[in-house]
Amino acid sequence: MLMRALKKSRPILMIVLFVQAISMFFLFLTQVGKRKSLADAFLALSATETAASIYLLVRQIIDHKEKKLCRAQKKAMEEDPEGFEIPLDKTASEKDFR
């Protein structure tokens, strides 16, 4: 259930993390001359949030491509069930699928 909720909220999380990363970067720029250690912390947070949002974006793209491929295979099976080939490995034979 948690994974389903995460998948549904993935685009919102990407946007929120990216906006927060930008704001942390601007905080880094404002504090770089005054407080070096605080500025370093803001920069580290900005980098981490950017990496997390990029990871979520890549996962979103991969999941979308997998769904698209699954739909295409399902459509091909519905159009011509006899002509659709099932990939066989060394232990399976064509008789196993009939």
MARDREN-387125 format. One line per 5 residues: their letters; for each residue x, y, z of N, C-alpha, C. Coordinates in Angstrom, 2 decimals, padded with zeros to 5 digits. Example, Ala and Ser with C-alpha at 12.3 -4.5 7.8 and 13.67 -1.06 7.14 Angstrom:
BEGIN
as = 013.19,-005.69,007.80,012.30,-004.50,007.80,013.20,-003.30,007.80 | 012.85,-002.25,007.08,013.67,-001.06,007.14,012.90,000.03,007.87
! end
This chain:
BEGIN
mlmra = 000.82,-001.19,000.00,000.00,000.00,000.00,000.87,001.26,000.00 | 001.95,001.20,000.76,002.85,002.34,000.83,003.51,002.60,-000.52 | 003.88,001.53,-001.22,004.52,001.69,-002.53,003.55,002.28,-003.55 | 002.28,001.89,-003.47,001.28,002.43,-004.39,001.08,003.93,-004.14 | 001.05,004.30,-002.86,000.90,005.72,-002.52,002.12,006.50,-002.97
lkksr = 003.30,005.90,-002.84,004.53,006.57,-003.27,004.54,006.76,-004.79 | 004.08,005.75,-005.53,004.05,005.86,-006.98,003.07,006.94,-007.44 | 001.94,007.06,-006.74,000.96,008.07,-007.12,001.43,009.48,-006.80 | 002.20,009.61,-005.73,002.66,010.95,-005.32,004.04,011.29,-005.84 | 004.61,010.44,-006.68,005.97,010.65,-007.18,006.15,011.98,-007.92
pilmi = 005.24,012.38,-008.82,005.43,013.67,-009.50,005.41,014.86,-008.54 | 004.54,014.80,-007.54,004.47,015.89,-006.57,005.75,015.94,-005.75 | 006.23,014.77,-005.33,007.48,014.72,-004.57,008.66,015.27,-005.38 | 008.70,014.94,-006.68,009.78,015.45,-007.54,009.78,016.97,-007.56 | 008.62,017.55,-007.75,008.51,019.01,-007.83,008.88,019.65,-006.50
vlfvq = 008.35,019.10,-005.41,008.62,019.67,-004.09,010.10,019.60,-003.76 | 010.73,018.45,-004.01,012.15,018.31,-003.71,013.00,019.24,-004.57 | 012.62,019.39,-005.84,013.41,020.26,-006.70,013.29,021.73,-006.29 | 012.09,022.16,-005.96,011.89,023.55,-005.50,012.64,023.79,-004.19 | 012.59,022.81,-003.30,013.31,022.95,-002.04,014.82,022.95,-002.27
aismf = 015.30,022.19,-003.23,016.73,022.20,-003.55,017.16,023.57,-004.07 | 016.33,024.18,-004.88,016.65,025.52,-005.39,016.68,026.53,-004.25 | 015.72,026.43,-003.34,015.71,027.38,-002.22,016.91,027.17,-001.30 | 017.32,025.92,-001.09,018.52,025.66,-000.28,019.77,026.19,-000.97 | 019.79,026.11,-002.30,020.95,026.65,-003.01,021.03,028.17,-002.84
flflt = 019.88,028.84,-002.91,019.89,030.28,-002.70,020.26,030.64,-001.26 | 019.84,029.82,-000.31,020.27,030.04,001.07,021.78,029.85,001.19 | 022.33,028.88,000.47,023.78,028.70,000.45,024.47,029.95,-000.07 | 023.94,030.51,-001.16,024.55,031.71,-001.73,024.51,032.89,-000.78 | 023.43,033.00,000.01,023.33,034.13,000.94,024.24,033.97,002.15
qvgkr = 024.54,032.72,002.52,025.32,032.48,003.73,026.78,032.15,003.47 | 027.20,032.07,002.22,028.56,031.61,001.91,029.63,032.57,002.46 | 029.36,033.85,002.50,030.35,034.79,003.01,030.31,034.97,004.50 | 029.15,034.75,005.10,028.96,035.02,006.52,029.29,033.80,007.39 | 028.61,032.70,007.15,028.78,031.50,007.97,029.11,030.33,007.04
kslad = 030.35,029.96,007.02,030.82,028.94,006.08,030.22,027.56,006.39 | 030.16,027.17,007.66,029.65,025.83,007.99,028.15,025.72,007.70 | 027.40,026.77,007.97,025.98,026.76,007.66,025.76,026.72,006.15 | 026.58,027.45,005.42,026.48,027.45,003.96,026.78,026.06,003.40 | 027.77,025.38,003.98,028.07,024.03,003.53,026.91,023.07,003.78
aflal = 026.23,023.25,004.90,025.07,022.40,005.20,023.95,022.65,004.19 | 023.71,023.91,003.85,022.69,024.21,002.85,023.04,023.62,001.49 | 024.32,023.68,001.14,024.75,023.12,-000.14,024.59,021.60,-000.16 | 024.91,020.96,000.95,024.75,019.50,001.03,023.28,019.11,000.93 | 022.41,019.84,001.60,020.97,019.57,001.50,020.47,019.78,000.07
satet = 020.94,020.83,-000.56,020.53,021.11,-001.93,020.95,019.98,-002.87 | 022.18,019.51,-002.72,022.67,018.43,-003.57,021.90,017.13,-003.33 | 021.61,016.83,-002.08,020.87,015.61,-001.75,019.45,015.66,-002.31 | 018.79,016.78,-002.16,017.43,016.90,-002.67,017.39,016.86,-004.19 | 018.40,017.44,-004.83,018.48,017.37,-006.29,018.66,015.93,-006.75
aasiy = 019.54,015.20,-006.08,019.78,013.80,-006.44,018.51,012.97,-006.23 | 017.80,013.22,-005.15,016.56,012.48,-004.89,015.49,012.78,-005.94 | 015.37,014.03,-006.33,014.36,014.37,-007.34,014.74,013.79,-008.71 | 016.02,013.76,-009.02,016.45,013.15,-010.29,016.19,011.64,-010.26 | 016.45,011.00,-009.12,016.17,009.57,-009.00,014.68,009.29,-009.21
llvrq = 013.82,010.09,-008.59,012.37,009.90,-008.76,011.95,010.12,-010.21 | 012.56,011.08,-010.88,012.25,011.33,-012.28,012.65,010.14,-013.15 | 013.83,009.60,-012.91,014.30,008.44,-013.69,013.40,007.24,-013.45 | 013.00,007.00,-012.20,012.11,005.88,-011.90,010.75,006.08,-012.58 | 010.28,007.30,-012.63,009.01,007.62,-013.29,009.10,007.30,-014.79
iidhk = 010.19,007.68,-015.41,010.38,007.42,-016.84,010.48,005.93,-017.11 | 011.23,005.21,-016.28,011.39,003.76,-016.47,010.04,003.06,-016.30 | 009.29,003.41,-015.28,007.98,002.79,-015.07,007.03,003.08,-016.22 | 007.09,004.30,-016.75,006.23,004.66,-017.88,006.59,003.83,-019.11 | 007.88,003.64,-019.37,008.29,002.84,-020.52,007.89,001.38,-020.35
ekklc = 008.00,000.85,-019.13,007.60,-000.53,-018.88,006.10,-000.72,-019.09 | 005.30,000.24,-018.63,003.86,000.16,-018.83,003.52,000.22,-020.31 | 004.22,001.07,-021.04,003.97,001.22,-022.47,004.31,-000.08,-023.21 | 005.43,-000.70,-022.84,005.83,-001.96,-023.46,004.83,-003.07,-023.12 | 004.36,-003.10,-021.88,003.38,-004.11,-021.47,002.08,-003.94,-022.24
raqkk = 001.64,-002.70,-022.42,000.42,-002.45,-023.20,000.59,-002.89,-024.65 | 001.77,-002.64,-025.22,002.02,-003.02,-026.61,002.02,-004.54,-026.76 | 002.61,-005.24,-025.80,002.62,-006.70,-025.85,001.21,-007.27,-025.68 | 000.45,-006.68,-024.79,-000.92,-007.13,-024.56,-001.77,-006.92,-025.82 | -001.57,-005.78,-026.46,-002.31,-005.49,-027.69,-001.92,-006.46,-028.79
ameed = -000.62,-006.78,-028.90,-000.17,-007.73,-029.91,-000.76,-009.12,-029.67 | -000.88,-009.51,-028.41,-001.48,-010.81,-028.10,-002.97,-010.83,-028.42 | -003.65,-009.72,-028.17,-005.09,-009.67,-028.46,-005.36,-009.69,-029.96 | -004.49,-009.04,-030.74,-004.70,-008.97,-032.18,-004.44,-010.31,-032.86 | -003.38,-011.00,-032.46,-003.01,-012.26,-033.10,-002.44,-013.21,-032.05
pegfe = -003.30,-013.92,-031.30,-002.77,-014.78,-030.25,-001.95,-015.95,-030.77 | -002.22,-016.42,-031.97,-001.46,-017.54,-032.53,-000.09,-017.10,-033.03 | 000.01,-015.88,-033.48,001.26,-015.40,-034.04,002.23,-014.83,-033.01 | 001.77,-014.71,-031.79,002.62,-014.15,-030.74,003.55,-015.24,-030.21 | 004.83,-014.98,-030.26,005.80,-015.98,-029.83,006.19,-015.78,-028.38
ipldk = 006.22,-016.88,-027.66,006.69,-016.85,-026.28,008.15,-017.25,-026.30 | 009.01,-016.42,-025.72,010.43,-016.78,-025.73,010.67,-018.04,-024.90 | 011.41,-018.97,-025.44,011.67,-020.24,-024.79,013.09,-020.25,-024.23 | 013.25,-020.89,-023.10,014.59,-021.09,-022.60,015.01,-022.53,-022.89 | 016.12,-022.98,-022.35,016.66,-024.29,-022.68,015.80,-025.44,-022.13
tasek = 015.12,-025.20,-021.02,014.36,-026.29,-020.41,012.93,-026.37,-020.92 | 012.39,-025.32,-021.49,011.01,-025.32,-021.95,010.95,-025.66,-023.43 | 009.87,-026.28,-023.80,009.66,-026.58,-025.21,008.34,-025.96,-025.65 | 008.09,-026.01,-026.93,006.87,-025.41,-027.46,005.65,-026.20,-027.01 | 005.81,-027.50,-026.76,004.68,-028.33,-026.30,004.19,-027.90,-024.92
dfr = 005.06,-027.33,-024.11,004.66,-026.92,-022.76,003.63,-025.80,-022.77 | 003.55,-025.06,-023.85,002.67,-023.90,-023.91,001.39,-024.16,-024.69 | 001.17,-025.37,-025.16,-000.05,-025.68,-025.92,-001.02,-026.44,-025.10
! end
